Amino acid sequence: MKLKLTRITDGKRVIPEIEGLRFISIFLVVLSHIHNNTLHVYPAAFQSASETPLAIFLEECGAGISIFFFISGFILALPFLKAYVYNGQKVSLKRYYYRRLTRIEPPYIISLTFFFLVAFFILKQPFPEALEHYAASAVYLHNIVYNHISTINPVAWTLEIEVQFYIIFPLIALMLFRKNDLLRRLLLFALFLIMGNLYAQNFDFFSEYHLTKSLFAYFGLFTAGIIVADWYLANKKFLAENKSVLFDVLGLTALYFIIVLSGFYAFGYRMFVFACYFALFITIFKGSILNKIFTNKYIVIVGGMCYSIYLVHYAITYFITQNFTKNILTYNYPRDVLVQGLIIIPVILVGSVIFFMLFERPFMNIYWTQKVKKFFSKNTHAIHPRKR
């Protein structure tokens, strides 16, 4: 039987380069968490390994999350820009919210429920405590309520931010997506600057009210994605023209600075990193080597499964490290993290494929709710046939 590992897009065209960016994002996140889990099982005497250049770089690979936020801004902006600026098909807000609810929510709740059961039965968390954290995570409020990441699935904190953005984005589009190109771009750039400065200059306030892991802290990244989406629609011809190795060099340089500078909030850093996002986006299209690599069908497939990988990778990494690979550590950090990666990444891929096939891909079909209703209706009639 041939596995269907491609995403269901309801007729919408997949942009291979964006799937390539998703691959980069999830790969960086996985590397960062393999690094974290390796150090967590190191004895105190060997914790100095965290100060080595390799360890610091892998810690900074958590910037893959920032690239995800950038991609979300880009993807959500496209249909609204086409509708408001280019007189394209009108976006139905009912369909917009319904699609996000039926597409994103089921895999999240399924995985969260499984990890809740693990937390209670295997990790022996007290039931009331586990249930409280499960409930807060299920409604995307754990960061705000508890001021720390979910104890059920630690990676869920970013999904809470994504949902906050999904909710308010149509209002942003309505207010800022003007037909006048100059006005629209000035408004978007002003939003990028204002929100970034608002958070940087009022950090104590946001910290006091549990908002350091909220949309306020990462709004600039989503806005950067929107700005690049606007530029993309106006410059598709340029992106399709001749490719060059010079763009490959530029892209790798941009990616490096995104990784090592994403934790800085000073104005100059944010402007430079914004330029790096712009450069990385362009070079995925224009780089001779980068484009060939990141539009490869296997890279595109993995990029398309990034949601499933994100949901399950941390649990798999933690389980393997705690129960198996910690027993083969040599306390030579570069060697240990390499061995951990070689063992854990294939398991993550297999586990993610299974999760994707069973619990994500079916919900990509926009008509899955109708199919479920039809199935239960048919079986109800079979059990209770109408009397003639």
N, C-alpha and C positions, 0 to 999 in steps of 0.2 A: 504494500500500500504506500503510495506516495504522500509524504507529509506536506501539508499546506502551511508553510511558514511565513508566507507573505501576508501583509495587512489587508483587511477588507476596507476599501476606501469609499464605497458607495458612489463610484464613478468619478471621484475626484482624482486629479493627476498627482501622483507621488513625485516630489522633487528629490531625486537621488542624492543630491548634494546635502540636503537637509537631513536625510537619513544618515549620511556620512558624519555630519556634525553631531547627531545623536549618538552615533557609535563612539566618537571621541569623548563625549560627555560621560557616557556610562562606563567606558573603559577607565577614565581617570578616577571616577568615583570608586570603582571596584579596587583599583590599585591602592587608593587611599585607605580603604577599609581593611584590606589585607595587611597593609602596614600597621594600622592601629591595633588590629587583633594580634598581630605578631608581638608587638611591644607589650601588650596587656599581659601576656603570659611570660614575659621576661622577668626574672628575679630582680630585686632592687639593685643588686650589684652590677647589673648589666644595663640599667636604664640610661646610661650615658650614650647608648647607641642612638637614642632619639635626637641627639645633638649633631649627628654626622650629616654631611651635606645630602646624602641620598635619603636619609630619613626625613629631613626637613622638606626636601622636594616632594616626596611621596605624601607627606602630610598636606602640602599645598595643593596636591592633585584633587583635593576636595573642591577645588574651583570648577570641577566638572558640573557641580550643582548650578553655579552661576551661568554656565553655558546653556544649561537646560532652561533657566529663566529667560535668557536671551532668545532662545528658540521659540518658547511659548509666546513671547511678545510678537515675534515675527509671524508665526503660524496663525494666531488669532486675528492679527491685523489684516491679513491678505483679503479675505472676503469682504470685510467692512470697507477697506480702501477701494476695492473694485466697485462696491455698491455706491458709496458716497462720492467718490472722486471720478471714477471712470464710467459711471452710469451702468454698472453691471447689475446682475441679479440682486434684488433686494434680500437682505438677510432677515429671516424670520426669527424674532427673539424667542418665540415659543419653541421653535425647532432647535435654536442655539442652546438654550438651557436644557431642553429635553435630551439633546444629544450628549451633552456633557454628563448628565445624570445617568443615562442608560449605558454610556460607553465607559466612563471612568469609575463610577461608583461600585459596580458589581465585583470586579477583580480586587478592588481595595478592601471592601467589606469581607469578602471571602478570605483573603490572606490575613486580615486583621483578626478575624474570628479564629482562624487556625492558630495564630500566634498567641491569642488570648488563652486558648485551651492548653497550649504548650506552657505558657507562663504559670497557669494554675496547677496542672497535673504533673508537669516535669520539673519546672523551675521552683515549684512550691511557693509561689506568691500567694499571700492570703487572698481568699476569694473576694471579699469586699474591696480590697485595694486594687486587685487586678481588674475587677468590674468597673470601678470608677475610672481608671486610666483607659480602659477599653472604650467606655462610653464617651469620654472626652476626645479620644482619637477618632472615634466613629463620626463625630459631628465637626471634626476639624478645629477643635478648640483647645487641644492639649497644651500647645505652646503658651497660649494666653492664660489659661487657668492655672497651670503648674509652673510656668516659667522655665521649663526644661523639656527636652525631647521626650517622645513617647517611650514608656517603659514596655510597651507591647511590641511595637516595631519602631526602633530608633530612627529609621529613615523617613518616617511619616511626617516629620516636621516640615519638609519642603513641600509636601502635597497640600498641607494646610495653607501655605503661602500661594500655591498655584490656584487653589479654589477661591481664595480672596480675590485674586486677579481676575479669574473667570467671571466672578459675580459683577464686578464693577466695570469691566472692560467695555461693554456696549455703551455705557454712559460716557466714557472717555472718547470713544469713536464719534458719538453724536455731537459732543462739544467741540472736538478738535479737528475732525476730518473735513476741512473746508476745501472747496474746489480750487481756490486760489493756491497755487503751489507754494509761493513764498510765504504766505500767511500760515498755511498748514505746517510747514516745516519750522517756522519760527515758533509756533505754538508748541510743537512737539519738543523742540530743543529747550524751550523755556521750562516745560514740564520736567524734562530730564535734569536741568540745573536746579530748579526749585526743590524738587523732592529729595535730591541728593544732599543739598545743603541743609534742608529742614531736618533730616535725620542726623547728619554729622554734627550740627551745631546744637542739637537738643538730645544728645545721646542719653544723658542722665534721666530725662523725662521719660523717654521710651523704655529705658531699663526699669524704672520704677513701676511702670504699668505693664510689664511683661510683654513688650512689643519689639524686643531685639530680634526675635525670630518671627517677624510678621512682614506683611507686604511693604510697610514703611521702610524697612531696612534694605529691601531689594528692588524697590520700585524703579530705580534707574536702569537696572538690567532689562526689565520688561520694556521700558520705554526705548532703550537702545535697539531692541528687537523690532519695535514698531517703526522707528526711524529708518532702519535698514530695509524693512519691508516696503516702505514708501519709495526708497531709492531703487530697490530691486524692480518694482513694477515699471519704473521709468527707464531702466537701463538693461533690460533683458538682452538686447542686441549686443551690447558691449560684453556681457558675461558669456555670450555664446561665441564670441570671436576668438582669434588665435590665442593659444595657451603658451606659457613660457616657464622655464625653470626658475627665472627670477621671481615669479610669483610663489613658487615652492619655497624658496628661501625666505621670502617675506612672510608667508603663512606660518612656517615653523617658528620664526622669530616672534610673530604675534602670539602664537599659542604659548610659547615659553613665558612671555611677559604676562599674559592672562593668568597663567598658573601662579607665578610668583608674586604678582602685585594685586591680586583680587581682594586681599584682606585690608587694603589701605583705603581710607575714606577721604583723605585730603583732596582738595579740588584738583590740583595738578595731576595726581595719580589717577583720579577718576576720568579725567579728560583723556589721558594717555591710554588707559585701558579701554575706553570707549573706541578710540582710534584702532586699537588692536582687534577688538571684536569686528569692526568694519573690515579691517584688513584680512582677518581670518575668513570671514564670509566670502569676500571677493576671491581669495586664493583657492578656496575649495572648488570654485568654478573655473578659475583661470590658470591654476598651476598644472603643469604638464604631468607631474608625478602624483601630486595630491589628488587631482581630479580622478586620475585613473584608479588610484587606491580606494578612495572613499566613495566612488560610485560603482565599485565592484559589487556584483549581485549578492555575495555572501556578507559583505560589510553592510549593505543596504538592508538585508534581512535581519541581521543582528540589531542594527539601528532601529528597525521597525518594531523589534521586541523589547526595546529599552524599558518600557513601563513594567513589563513582567520581570525583567532582570532586576530592575530597581527594587521592586517589592520583595523579592526573595533573596537577593544576593547577600544581604548582611546576615540574615539568619543562617544561611548555609556556611558562610565564612566563620561565624562565631562557633557553630556546632562542630565543624571540622577541626578548627584550631583548638578548641577546648577539650575535645574528646580523642583526637588522633595525632595531629601533626605537632602538638606541643611536646610530644614524646621524642621527636627526632631533631629538636633544636640543637644547634651547635654553639649558639651564642656568638657566632660570626654573623653580624646583621645582614650584610649584602647577600651572603650565601643563604641564610635562613629565609629572607623575604623572597628570594628567587624560587627556592624550593616550595615555599607556601603557595606562591602564585602558580607554579607549574601543576601543583596538585589541586588547588581550589578552583581555579578558573574553569577547567573542563567540567567540574561538578556543577558549578554555577550555570554553565551553558546548558547542560543536560536538564537540570532542575527547572531552568527558565523556559526551555522549550516545552517541557511537560505542562508547566503552569500556563504558558501562552496558549497552547493547543486546547487545554481544558477550560480555562477560566478567563482568558482575555479575548482571544480571537472570536469566539461565538458572539460576544457582546459588541463586536465591531459592526456586525450586521444591524443596520438601523431598524430592521423589521423583526428583531428577535422577540420583542414583547408581544407582537401580534402572533408569532409562531407559538409562543408559550400559551397564550390565551386559546388559540385554536386547538393545541394539543390537549389542554385540560377540558375544553368544551367537548371535544370528540370523545374523550374517555368518560366524561360524565354521562354523555348520552348512551355510551356502551353499557355503563353500569346501571343507569336508570332510563331505559328506553321509554319513549312516550307511549302512553296508552292510546289505542285507536278506538 
